[in-house]
Amino acid sequence: MLVDTPMSDSTTQRLIDWIEKEKGWNITSFVANHWHDDCTAGLDLINAKKIDAFSSKLTKEALDRKGLPTTKRVFSEFYELDHGGKEVYLEYPGPGHTIDNIVIWIPEDSILFAGCMSKSADAKSLGNIEDAVLEKWSGTLDTVLLHFGQAKTVVPGHGAYGGLDLIHHTKELLELHRIKQQVKQLKFSAGNDLAASREASDLLDKALTLDPANIKLHLQKGDLLAEKGRSILNEELPMDYVLAEKRQEEAAQNFRLALRHYSDAEAIQPANLEVLNRLKEMYKALGKASKYDLVTDKIRNIEEASQ
């Protein structure tokens, strides 16, 4: 059984040749996880060889709409087939990476082919989400965990196989993506919309918990804190000396917190000029002259080296 194809007709042909000529195996059946070309490229070659090709009804409909070769065998939600005396189950658990993605389950070996609805352990993002059903994807993965929680091996669409940790990792990536989108959609100004500012800050904290090495998130959090500090200083200070001093300390505290996030970003990418310029601003705001001079020299050296 062949599950999915490479991304081009020629590579699919090479794969078929390798299986049949190098390994001496016969391909008796084929299953497409979804309609993208990393699952169905070269499907006409498979059909020409009279290989029993399966897909979901949704996959066949998508291929038909695009005028692409389709499978001869289709199912709606569930299909059981006998592959050389071994039970193989095809199931449509719901939309995710695409509207039509399925899983292939081999209970005897506890192997789950999850395809592109599951990311590999080293994936840092969801990858191609042009055709994804983001609002349903996590729920579909919950269904997969419910139905196939006994899986010992999970094979993603790309990258190394693993265990059920790949499913949980994908759910974390989905949550991280959701939070990032919420942050993008927030139209806030720290000085004028305190509620929105707090909401953005909370969302960024959640995102950093999931992805602590993400420089962009550190910069966004730092920028939010720095803007809050500047907005405090831009307000008219109270006449009372104690209250004025308290407000100035509040601004400085926000600058220090911003500095912490910029410093975390620098630790990840020490030569990132965007990060270094943010550090420079905060050192100036906090009156740290020696630190300001050091980062200024570092920026100059990097710029001169790049010329």
C-alpha positions as CSV (number, residue, x, y, z in Angstrom):
1,M,0.0,0.0,0.0
2,L,1.2,3.5,-0.9
3,V,0.0,6.4,1.2
4,D,0.2,9.7,-0.7
5,T,2.5,10.7,-3.5
6,P,5.4,13.1,-3.8
7,M,4.7,16.6,-5.1
8,S,5.3,16.0,-8.9
9,D,4.5,13.4,-11.5
10,S,8.1,12.7,-12.2
11,T,9.0,12.1,-8.6
12,T,6.0,9.8,-8.2
13,Q,7.2,7.8,-11.2
14,R,10.6,7.5,-9.6
15,L,9.0,6.4,-6.3
16,I,7.0,3.7,-8.1
17,D,10.1,2.5,-10.0
18,W,12.1,2.3,-6.8
19,I,9.3,0.3,-5.0
20,E,8.8,-2.1,-7.9
21,K,12.3,-2.4,-9.4
22,E,14.6,-1.8,-6.4
23,K,12.6,-3.3,-3.7
24,G,10.7,-5.9,-5.8
25,W,7.4,-5.0,-4.2
26,N,4.0,-4.8,-5.8
27,I,1.8,-1.7,-5.1
28,T,-1.7,-3.1,-4.8
29,S,-3.5,-0.1,-3.3
30,F,-3.1,3.6,-2.8
31,V,-4.7,6.1,-0.4
32,A,-4.7,9.9,-0.8
33,N,-4.8,11.9,2.4
34,H,-6.3,15.0,0.8
35,W,-6.4,16.7,-2.6
36,H,-3.1,18.7,-2.5
37,D,-0.4,17.8,-4.9
38,D,1.8,16.4,-2.1
39,C,-0.8,13.6,-1.9
40,T,-2.1,13.2,-5.4
41,A,0.6,14.3,-7.9
42,G,1.0,11.5,-10.4
43,L,-2.4,9.9,-9.6
44,D,-2.9,9.3,-13.3
45,L,0.3,7.1,-13.2
46,I,-1.2,5.1,-10.4
47,N,-4.5,4.7,-12.2
48,A,-2.7,3.6,-15.4
49,K,-1.1,0.8,-13.4
50,K,-4.5,-0.4,-12.2
51,I,-3.6,0.2,-8.6
52,D,-6.7,0.3,-6.4
53,A,-6.8,4.0,-5.4
54,F,-8.8,5.3,-2.5
55,S,-9.8,8.8,-1.3
56,S,-12.6,10.4,0.5
57,K,-15.6,11.7,-1.5
58,L,-14.6,15.2,-0.6
59,T,-11.1,14.6,-2.1
60,K,-12.5,13.3,-5.3
61,E,-14.9,16.2,-5.6
62,A,-12.0,18.7,-5.1
63,L,-9.9,17.0,-7.7
64,D,-12.9,16.9,-10.1
65,R,-13.4,20.6,-9.7
66,K,-9.8,21.3,-10.6
67,G,-9.8,18.9,-13.6
68,L,-7.2,16.7,-12.0
69,P,-7.0,12.9,-12.0
70,T,-9.1,11.2,-9.3
71,T,-9.3,8.0,-7.5
72,K,-11.6,5.2,-8.5
73,R,-12.7,4.2,-5.0
74,V,-14.3,6.7,-2.6
75,F,-15.8,6.7,0.8
76,S,-17.7,9.3,2.9
77,E,-16.7,8.9,6.6
78,F,-15.2,5.4,7.2
79,Y,-13.9,2.5,5.1
80,E,-12.3,-0.8,6.1
81,L,-10.1,-2.7,3.7
82,D,-8.1,-5.9,3.9
83,H,-4.5,-5.4,2.8
84,G,-2.9,-8.8,2.6
85,G,-4.8,-10.1,5.6
86,K,-4.0,-6.9,7.6
87,E,-6.9,-4.6,8.5
88,V,-6.6,-1.0,7.4
89,Y,-9.1,1.7,8.3
90,L,-9.7,5.0,6.5
91,E,-11.5,7.6,8.4
92,Y,-12.6,11.2,7.8
93,P,-12.4,12.8,11.3
94,G,-13.3,16.3,10.1
95,P,-11.7,19.4,8.4
96,G,-8.3,20.7,9.4
97,H,-5.3,21.3,7.1
98,T,-7.9,21.0,4.3
99,I,-11.6,20.3,4.2
100,D,-11.1,16.7,3.1
101,N,-8.0,15.4,5.1
102,I,-8.4,11.8,6.3
103,V,-6.3,9.5,8.5
104,I,-5.2,5.9,7.8
105,W,-5.1,3.5,10.8
106,I,-3.3,0.2,10.9
107,P,-4.4,-1.3,14.3
108,E,-2.1,-4.4,14.1
109,D,0.9,-2.1,14.1
110,S,-0.6,0.8,16.0
111,I,0.4,3.1,13.1
112,L,-1.6,6.2,12.3
113,F,-0.9,8.1,9.0
114,A,-2.2,11.5,10.0
115,G,-1.0,13.4,7.0
116,C,-0.8,17.1,6.9
117,M,-3.3,17.7,9.7
118,S,-0.4,16.7,11.9
119,K,2.9,18.6,12.0
120,S,6.3,17.1,12.8
121,A,7.8,17.7,16.2
122,D,10.3,20.3,14.9
123,A,7.6,22.3,13.0
124,K,7.5,25.9,14.2
125,S,4.3,26.9,12.4
126,L,1.3,25.4,10.7
127,G,2.9,25.7,7.3
128,N,0.6,26.1,4.3
129,I,-2.8,27.1,5.6
130,E,-4.3,28.5,2.4
131,D,-7.0,25.8,2.3
132,A,-7.1,25.1,6.1
133,V,-10.3,25.2,8.2
134,L,-8.6,26.7,11.2
135,E,-11.7,27.0,13.4
136,K,-12.3,23.2,13.1
137,W,-8.8,21.9,13.0
138,S,-8.2,21.5,16.7
139,G,-11.5,19.8,17.2
140,T,-10.7,17.4,14.5
141,L,-7.5,16.5,16.2
142,D,-9.5,15.9,19.4
143,T,-11.5,13.4,17.4
144,V,-8.3,11.7,16.2
145,L,-7.1,11.4,19.8
146,L,-10.4,10.0,20.9
147,H,-10.5,7.4,18.1
148,F,-6.8,6.5,17.9
149,G,-5.4,7.3,21.3
150,Q,-3.7,3.9,21.3
151,A,-1.5,4.8,18.4
152,K,2.2,4.2,19.0
153,T,3.5,5.8,15.7
154,V,2.1,8.9,14.1
155,V,3.2,9.8,10.6
156,P,2.8,13.5,9.7
157,G,2.5,14.8,6.2
158,H,6.1,16.1,6.3
159,G,9.0,15.5,8.5
160,A,9.9,12.7,10.9
161,Y,7.3,10.4,12.5
162,G,6.7,10.3,16.2
163,G,4.0,9.5,18.7
164,L,0.8,11.1,19.8
165,D,3.0,14.1,20.9
166,L,2.8,15.2,17.3
167,I,-1.0,15.7,17.6
168,H,-0.6,17.6,20.8
169,H,2.2,19.7,19.3
170,T,-0.1,20.6,16.3
171,K,-2.8,21.6,18.8
172,E,-0.3,24.0,20.4
173,L,0.7,25.4,17.1
174,L,-3.0,26.0,16.3
175,E,-3.4,27.8,19.7
176,L,-0.3,29.9,19.0
177,H,-1.6,30.9,15.6
178,R,-5.0,31.8,17.0
179,I,-3.4,34.0,19.6
180,K,-1.1,35.7,17.1
181,Q,-4.2,36.5,14.9
182,Q,-6.0,37.9,17.9
183,V,-3.0,40.2,18.6
184,K,-2.9,41.3,15.0
185,Q,-6.6,42.1,15.0
186,L,-6.5,44.2,18.2
187,K,-6.5,47.9,17.3
188,F,-5.1,49.3,20.5
189,S,-3.1,52.3,21.8
190,A,-1.7,51.8,25.2
191,G,-2.4,55.4,26.2
192,N,-6.0,55.6,24.9
193,D,-7.4,52.1,25.2
194,L,-6.3,50.5,28.5
195,A,-8.6,47.4,28.1
196,A,-7.3,46.6,24.7
197,S,-3.8,47.1,25.8
198,R,-4.3,44.7,28.7
199,E,-5.9,42.2,26.4
200,A,-3.0,42.3,24.0
201,S,-0.5,42.0,26.8
202,D,-2.3,38.9,28.1
203,L,-2.5,37.3,24.7
204,L,1.2,37.9,24.1
205,D,2.0,36.3,27.5
206,K,0.1,33.2,26.4
207,A,1.8,33.2,23.0
208,L,5.3,33.4,24.7
209,T,4.4,30.5,27.0
210,L,3.8,28.4,23.9
211,D,6.7,29.8,21.8
212,P,9.3,31.4,24.2
213,A,12.0,31.7,21.5
214,N,9.9,33.7,19.1
215,I,11.7,37.0,18.5
216,K,8.6,38.7,17.0
217,L,6.5,38.0,20.1
218,H,9.2,39.4,22.4
219,L,9.4,42.6,20.3
220,Q,5.6,42.9,20.3
221,K,5.5,42.5,24.0
222,G,8.4,44.9,24.5
223,D,6.9,47.5,22.2
224,L,3.6,47.3,24.1
225,L,5.4,47.9,27.4
226,A,7.6,50.7,26.0
227,E,4.5,52.4,24.5
228,K,2.8,52.2,27.8
229,G,5.8,53.8,29.5
230,R,6.0,56.6,27.0
231,S,2.3,57.3,27.3
232,I,2.7,57.8,31.0
233,L,5.5,60.3,30.6
234,N,3.5,62.1,27.9
235,E,0.6,62.7,30.2
236,E,0.6,65.8,32.4
237,L,2.2,64.9,35.6
238,P,0.3,65.7,38.9
239,M,1.4,68.7,40.9
240,D,1.9,66.6,43.9
241,Y,5.6,65.6,44.0
242,V,5.0,62.1,45.5
243,L,2.4,61.3,42.9
244,A,4.6,62.6,40.1
245,E,7.5,60.5,41.3
246,K,5.2,57.5,41.4
247,R,4.1,58.0,37.9
248,Q,7.7,58.4,36.7
249,E,8.6,55.1,38.4
250,E,5.6,53.4,36.8
251,A,6.9,54.5,33.4
252,A,10.4,53.3,34.3
253,Q,9.1,49.9,35.4
254,N,7.4,49.5,32.0
255,F,10.7,50.4,30.3
256,R,12.6,47.9,32.4
257,L,10.0,45.2,31.5
258,A,10.3,46.1,27.8
259,L,14.1,45.9,28.1
260,R,13.8,42.4,29.5
261,H,11.9,41.3,26.4
262,Y,14.3,43.0,24.0
263,S,17.2,41.4,25.9
264,D,15.6,38.0,25.5
265,A,15.3,38.7,21.8
266,E,19.0,39.7,21.7
267,A,20.0,36.4,23.4
268,I,18.2,34.5,20.6
269,Q,19.6,36.7,17.7
270,P,22.6,38.8,19.0
271,A,23.1,40.5,15.6
272,N,19.6,41.5,14.9
273,L,19.6,45.2,14.2
274,E,15.9,45.6,14.8
275,V,16.4,44.1,18.3
276,L,19.5,46.2,19.0
277,N,17.9,49.4,18.1
278,R,15.0,48.7,20.5
279,L,17.6,48.0,23.2
280,K,19.3,51.3,22.5
281,E,16.0,53.1,22.9
282,M,15.3,51.5,26.3
283,Y,18.8,52.2,27.6
284,K,18.4,55.8,26.7
285,A,15.0,56.0,28.3
286,L,16.4,54.4,31.5
287,G,19.5,56.6,31.5
288,K,21.9,53.7,31.2
289,A,24.7,55.6,29.4
290,S,27.3,52.8,29.4
291,K,24.9,50.2,28.1
292,Y,23.6,52.7,25.5
293,D,27.2,53.3,24.3
294,L,27.9,49.6,24.1
295,V,24.9,48.7,22.0
296,T,25.5,51.8,19.8
297,D,29.0,50.5,19.1
298,K,27.7,47.0,18.4
299,I,25.2,48.4,15.9
300,R,27.9,50.5,14.2
301,N,30.2,47.4,13.9
302,I,27.5,45.3,12.4
303,E,26.5,48.0,9.9
304,E,30.2,48.5,8.9
305,A,30.8,44.8,8.5
306,S,27.7,44.5,6.2
307,Q,29.0,47.3,3.8
